[in-house]
Amino acid sequence: MFDATTLYVILAVAYAAVLRGMAGFGFAIAAVPILSLFIPPLEAVAMAVLLQVVVGLHDLVKLRGAVHRPSLLRLCAGSLIGTPLGIWALSALSPDAARMAIAVLVLGGLAMLLRYKPAAPQPHSGLALLAGVASGAFSGLAAMPGPPAVVYYLGAGTPPAQTRASLLLFFFVASVIAVPGLWLAGAIDGEVLWLTAISVPPMALGTWAGTAAFARLDHAQYRKIAIGVMAISAVLAGWRGLSVYL
């Protein structure tokens, strides 16, 4: 049924989807901290994963021919190792501790992106496997495999279109990998499925709106806005987790 929590969840998903449309990545890194203010972190992660599976089906059909296959396969292999570790940590932590962990991961991921230098040399192919392990752990704990994979591709020297396609399909694969573990951890129940189902339309609408806005305004401005708002999301989640100790 619709209540205040449901409304807040829908608004959070729509907001994060706008950022995804603007930046091309970052849905979970924006959505999970806000969702965890209104529902348990385990459910917030499950929702973000399921939503990325749904939208990823479209990406799979549209972008499968544009990816950089060698690096994508290594990232996916690493994610198979890292995801169970992240899910174990998520299920073992208390809700407030999980919120703190999510906040730290978000801020750490943002710092990684901000510190990226375009002149970096092309990474060794083995780094893709390590990036996949880290991304898998991020995915299992907070449904946000993006930061390690994004940093890897930004330094890999692949063409922008190929980088974007590879990242989007990796996010889809990482989410698919995470689903069984989340189900076994008890994170996916009727309430999560209901919230996910009613969040699909606002996610689609938000993605469309973000894409349309991005086409009209300067990319650098939108990137700064997205990073700033995501940082605020992390602070909110961290404050919620820290407040129990104050």
C-alpha positions as CSV (number, residue, x, y, z in Angstrom):
1,M,0.0,0.0,0.0
2,F,1.0,3.6,-0.4
3,D,2.2,5.4,2.7
4,A,4.7,8.1,3.5
5,T,7.6,5.7,3.3
6,T,6.5,4.5,-0.1
7,L,6.3,8.1,-1.4
8,Y,9.8,8.9,-0.1
9,V,11.2,5.7,-1.7
10,I,9.6,6.7,-5.1
11,L,11.0,10.2,-4.8
12,A,14.5,8.9,-3.9
13,V,14.5,6.5,-6.9
14,A,13.4,9.3,-9.3
15,Y,16.1,11.6,-8.0
16,A,18.8,9.0,-8.3
17,A,17.6,8.1,-11.8
18,V,17.9,11.8,-12.8
19,L,21.5,11.6,-11.8
20,R,22.0,8.4,-13.7
21,G,20.5,10.0,-16.8
22,M,22.9,13.0,-16.4
23,A,26.1,11.2,-15.6
24,G,25.5,7.8,-17.2
25,F,26.3,6.0,-13.9
26,G,25.8,6.5,-10.2
27,F,22.2,5.3,-9.6
28,A,23.0,3.2,-6.5
29,I,25.6,5.6,-5.1
30,A,22.9,8.2,-4.9
31,A,19.9,6.0,-4.2
32,V,21.1,3.6,-1.4
33,P,22.1,6.3,1.2
34,I,18.7,8.0,0.8
35,L,16.7,4.8,0.7
36,S,18.4,3.6,3.9
37,L,17.0,6.6,5.7
38,F,13.5,5.2,5.3
39,I,13.9,1.4,5.0
40,P,16.5,-1.0,6.4
41,P,19.9,-0.9,4.5
42,L,19.6,-4.5,3.5
43,E,16.3,-3.7,1.8
44,A,17.7,-0.5,0.2
45,V,20.5,-2.5,-1.3
46,A,18.2,-5.2,-2.6
47,M,15.9,-2.6,-4.2
48,A,18.8,-0.9,-6.0
49,V,20.1,-4.2,-7.3
50,L,16.7,-5.3,-8.6
51,L,16.1,-2.0,-10.3
52,Q,19.5,-2.1,-12.0
53,V,18.7,-5.6,-13.2
54,V,15.4,-4.4,-14.7
55,V,17.0,-1.4,-16.6
56,G,20.0,-3.4,-17.4
57,L,18.0,-5.7,-19.6
58,H,17.4,-2.8,-21.9
59,D,21.1,-1.9,-21.8
60,L,22.1,-5.5,-22.6
61,V,20.0,-5.5,-25.8
62,K,21.1,-2.0,-26.9
63,L,24.8,-2.0,-26.0
64,R,26.1,-5.6,-26.1
65,G,28.0,-5.0,-29.3
66,A,29.8,-1.9,-28.1
67,V,31.6,-3.2,-25.0
68,H,35.3,-3.9,-24.5
69,R,35.0,-7.7,-24.0
70,P,38.4,-8.6,-22.4
71,S,38.2,-6.1,-19.6
72,L,34.5,-6.7,-19.1
73,L,35.0,-10.4,-18.6
74,R,37.8,-9.8,-16.1
75,L,35.6,-7.4,-14.1
76,C,32.8,-9.9,-14.0
77,A,35.1,-12.7,-12.9
78,G,36.4,-10.5,-10.0
79,S,32.9,-9.5,-9.1
80,L,32.0,-13.2,-8.6
81,I,34.6,-13.2,-5.8
82,G,33.9,-9.9,-4.2
83,T,30.1,-9.9,-4.1
84,P,29.6,-12.7,-1.6
85,L,32.1,-10.9,0.8
86,G,30.1,-7.7,0.5
87,I,26.8,-9.5,1.1
88,W,28.2,-11.3,4.1
89,A,29.4,-8.0,5.6
90,L,26.0,-6.4,5.0
91,S,24.0,-9.2,6.7
92,A,26.5,-9.3,9.6
93,L,26.3,-5.5,10.4
94,S,23.6,-3.8,12.4
95,P,21.4,-1.3,10.4
96,D,23.2,1.7,11.8
97,A,26.6,0.2,11.2
98,A,25.6,-0.6,7.7
99,R,24.5,3.0,7.1
100,M,27.9,4.1,8.3
101,A,29.7,1.6,6.0
102,I,27.5,2.8,3.1
103,A,28.4,6.4,3.8
104,V,32.1,5.7,4.0
105,L,32.0,3.7,0.7
106,V,30.1,6.5,-1.1
107,L,32.6,9.2,0.1
108,G,35.5,6.9,-0.7
109,G,34.1,6.3,-4.2
110,L,33.6,10.0,-4.8
111,A,37.2,10.7,-3.6
112,M,38.4,8.1,-6.1
113,L,36.6,9.8,-8.9
114,L,37.7,13.3,-7.9
115,R,41.4,12.2,-7.7
116,Y,41.4,10.6,-11.2
117,K,44.0,12.2,-13.5
118,P,43.2,11.8,-17.3
119,A,46.9,11.5,-18.1
120,A,47.2,8.2,-16.1
121,P,48.9,5.4,-18.0
122,Q,46.9,2.4,-19.3
123,P,46.5,-0.1,-16.4
124,H,47.7,-3.6,-16.6
125,S,45.0,-6.0,-17.6
126,G,45.3,-7.8,-14.3
127,L,44.0,-4.6,-12.6
128,A,40.6,-5.3,-14.2
129,L,40.3,-8.5,-12.0
130,L,41.2,-6.6,-8.9
131,A,38.8,-3.8,-9.8
132,G,36.1,-6.5,-10.3
133,V,36.7,-7.9,-6.8
134,A,36.5,-4.4,-5.3
135,S,33.4,-3.6,-7.3
136,G,31.8,-6.9,-6.3
137,A,32.4,-6.1,-2.6
138,F,30.9,-2.6,-3.2
139,S,27.9,-4.3,-4.9
140,G,27.2,-6.8,-2.2
141,L,27.5,-4.3,0.6
142,A,25.9,-1.2,-0.9
143,A,24.6,-2.1,-4.4
144,M,27.2,0.3,-5.9
145,P,29.8,-1.5,-8.0
146,G,30.6,1.7,-9.8
147,P,33.5,3.5,-8.3
148,P,36.3,0.9,-8.8
149,A,35.1,0.0,-12.3
150,V,34.7,3.7,-13.3
151,V,38.2,4.5,-12.0
152,Y,39.6,1.5,-13.9
153,Y,38.0,2.5,-17.2
154,L,38.8,6.2,-16.9
155,G,42.5,5.1,-16.7
156,A,42.3,2.4,-19.3
157,G,42.3,4.5,-22.4
158,T,39.3,2.9,-24.1
159,P,37.1,5.2,-26.2
160,P,34.3,7.0,-24.3
161,A,31.4,5.2,-26.0
162,Q,33.1,1.8,-25.3
163,T,33.8,2.8,-21.7
164,R,30.2,3.8,-21.2
165,A,28.8,0.6,-22.7
166,S,31.2,-1.6,-20.8
167,L,30.3,0.1,-17.5
168,L,26.6,-0.2,-18.0
169,L,26.7,-3.8,-18.9
170,F,29.1,-4.5,-16.0
171,F,26.6,-2.9,-13.6
172,F,23.9,-5.1,-15.0
173,V,26.0,-8.3,-14.6
174,A,27.2,-7.2,-11.1
175,S,23.5,-6.8,-10.1
176,V,22.5,-10.2,-11.5
177,I,25.4,-11.8,-9.5
178,A,24.2,-10.1,-6.3
179,V,20.6,-11.2,-6.5
180,P,21.0,-14.9,-5.3
181,G,23.1,-13.8,-2.4
182,L,20.6,-11.2,-1.3
183,W,17.8,-13.7,-1.6
184,L,19.7,-16.2,0.6
185,A,20.4,-13.4,3.1
186,G,16.6,-12.7,3.3
187,A,16.9,-9.3,1.8
188,I,14.3,-9.9,-1.0
189,D,10.8,-10.3,0.3
190,G,7.3,-9.2,-0.7
191,E,7.7,-5.7,0.5
192,V,11.0,-5.2,-1.4
193,L,9.4,-6.6,-4.6
194,W,6.4,-4.3,-4.2
195,L,8.6,-1.2,-3.7
196,T,10.8,-2.2,-6.6
197,A,7.8,-2.7,-8.9
198,I,6.3,0.7,-8.2
199,S,9.7,2.3,-8.5
200,V,10.3,1.2,-12.1
201,P,8.2,3.9,-13.7
202,P,9.8,6.8,-11.7
203,M,13.2,5.3,-12.5
204,A,12.5,5.3,-16.2
205,L,11.0,8.8,-16.0
206,G,13.9,10.1,-14.0
207,T,16.5,8.6,-16.4
208,W,14.7,10.2,-19.3
209,A,14.6,13.6,-17.6
210,G,18.2,13.5,-16.6
211,T,19.2,12.6,-20.1
212,A,17.2,15.5,-21.5
213,A,18.6,17.9,-19.1
214,F,22.2,16.7,-19.8
215,A,21.7,17.4,-23.5
216,R,20.8,21.1,-22.7
217,L,23.5,22.0,-20.1
218,D,27.2,21.9,-19.6
219,H,28.5,18.4,-18.7
220,A,31.1,19.7,-16.2
221,Q,28.4,21.6,-14.3
222,Y,26.2,18.6,-14.1
223,R,29.0,16.4,-12.9
224,K,29.8,18.8,-10.1
225,I,26.1,19.0,-9.1
226,A,25.8,15.2,-9.1
227,I,28.9,14.7,-7.0
228,G,27.8,17.4,-4.6
229,V,24.3,15.9,-4.1
230,M,25.7,12.4,-3.8
231,A,28.1,13.6,-1.1
232,I,25.2,15.1,0.8
233,S,23.4,11.7,0.5
234,A,26.4,10.0,2.1
235,V,26.5,12.5,4.9
236,L,22.8,12.0,5.6
237,A,23.2,8.2,5.8
238,G,26.3,8.5,8.0
239,W,24.5,10.9,10.3
240,R,21.6,8.5,10.6
241,G,24.0,5.7,11.6
242,L,26.0,7.9,13.9
243,S,23.0,9.4,15.7
244,V,22.4,6.2,17.7
245,Y,25.8,6.7,19.4
246,L,25.3,10.4,20.2
